[in-house]
């Protein structure tokens, strides 16, 4: 998930920015959030995953649709959809990302083929 990362230097200010992002943009109830932080070390040109610790397992299930991933409807700066998923190891995260990306590509291909067929039908008429 490529959630925009605050450029502030103090870690506490970055944590507050991430917490506010969860509340304001993702519309997560503040009572559902125990804490949130970034995974890994800060690197230039790399957006670290945002880890959100939820208060109850019920909240986790709600926000992840029982593990299938929740499309927030928000887009990252690069235009990718932002999903909320259960915490997974790196290999599983990357596999899930590749599956979602392949699904989007298949969908785009079907739409393009359908559009091409419609254009051919118009030419034939």
C-alpha positions in Angstrom: 0.0 0.0 0.0 1.6 3.2 -1.1 0.2 5.7 1.4 1.8 9.1 1.1 4.5 9.5 3.7 5.0 12.8 5.6 8.3 14.6 4.9 8.5 15.9 8.4 11.8 15.0 10.2 10.6 14.2 13.7 9.2 10.7 14.0 6.4 11.8 16.3 5.2 14.3 13.7 5.2 11.6 11.0 3.3 9.2 13.3 0.7 12.0 13.9 0.4 12.6 10.2 -0.1 8.8 9.6 -2.7 8.7 12.4 -4.6 11.7 10.9 -4.4 10.1 7.4 -6.1 6.9 8.8 -8.9 9.0 10.3 -9.4 11.7 7.7 -8.7 9.9 4.4 -9.4 6.2 5.2 -12.3 7.1 7.5 -11.3 4.7 10.3 -12.9 5.5 13.6 -10.2 6.8 16.1 -11.5 4.4 18.7 -10.7 1.5 16.5 -7.0 2.5 16.2 -4.5 1.5 18.9 -1.5 2.7 17.1 0.0 3.2 13.6 3.5 3.3 12.3 5.6 2.7 9.2 7.5 -0.6 8.6 11.2 -0.4 7.9 13.7 2.4 7.6 12.9 5.6 5.7 14.5 5.6 2.2 14.3 8.2 -0.5 11.8 7.2 -3.4 10.3 4.4 -1.3 7.0 4.5 0.4 7.0 2.3 3.5 3.8 0.3 4.3 1.6 1.8 7.0 0.9 -0.7 9.8 -2.3 0.0 11.8 -2.9 -1.9 15.0 -6.7 -2.2 15.6 -8.4 -2.4 19.0 -10.5 -5.5 18.3 -10.4 -8.5 16.0 -13.9 -7.5 14.9 -12.4 -4.2 13.6 -9.7 -6.0 11.7 -12.3 -8.3 10.1 -14.5 -5.3 9.2 -11.7 -3.3 7.6 -10.2 -6.3 5.8 -13.4 -7.9 4.7 -12.4 -11.1 6.6 -8.9 -11.1 5.0 -9.8 -10.4 1.3 -8.6 -6.8 1.5 -10.7 -3.6 1.5 -10.5 -1.2 -1.3 -10.7 2.2 0.4 -11.6 4.0 -2.8 -8.6 6.3 -2.2 -5.7 6.5 -4.7 -2.1 7.0 -4.0 0.0 9.7 -5.6 1.0 7.2 -8.3 -2.7 6.5 -9.0 -2.8 3.0 -7.4 -5.8 2.0 -5.3 -5.1 1.9 -1.6 -6.2 -1.4 0.1 -6.3 -2.3 3.8 -5.0 -5.9 4.3 -4.2 -8.1 7.2 -0.5 -8.0 8.1 1.3 -10.4 5.8 4.9 -11.4 5.3 6.6 -9.7 2.4 6.3 -12.6 0.0 2.5 -12.8 0.6 2.1 -9.1 0.2 3.9 -9.1 -3.1 2.0 -12.1 -4.3 -1.4 -10.4 -3.4 -0.2 -7.3 -5.2 0.7 -9.2 -8.3 -2.6 -11.0 -8.3 -4.5 -7.7 -8.0 -2.4 -6.2 -10.8 -3.0 -9.2 -13.1 -6.7 -8.9 -12.4 -6.7 -5.2 -13.4 -4.7 -6.0 -16.5 -7.2 -8.7 -17.5 -10.1 -6.4 -16.9 -8.5 -3.6 -19.0 -7.8 -6.2 -21.8 -11.5 -7.4 -21.8 -12.7 -3.8 -21.9 -10.4 -3.0 -24.8 -11.4 -6.1 -26.7 -15.1 -5.3 -26.2 -14.6 -1.7 -27.4 -12.7 -3.1 -30.5 -15.6 -5.5 -31.3 -18.1 -2.6 -31.0 -16.0 -0.5 -33.3 -15.8 -3.3 -35.9 -19.6 -3.8 -35.7 -20.1 -0.1 -36.4 -17.8 -0.4 -39.4 -19.7 -3.4 -40.8 -23.0 -1.6 -40.6 
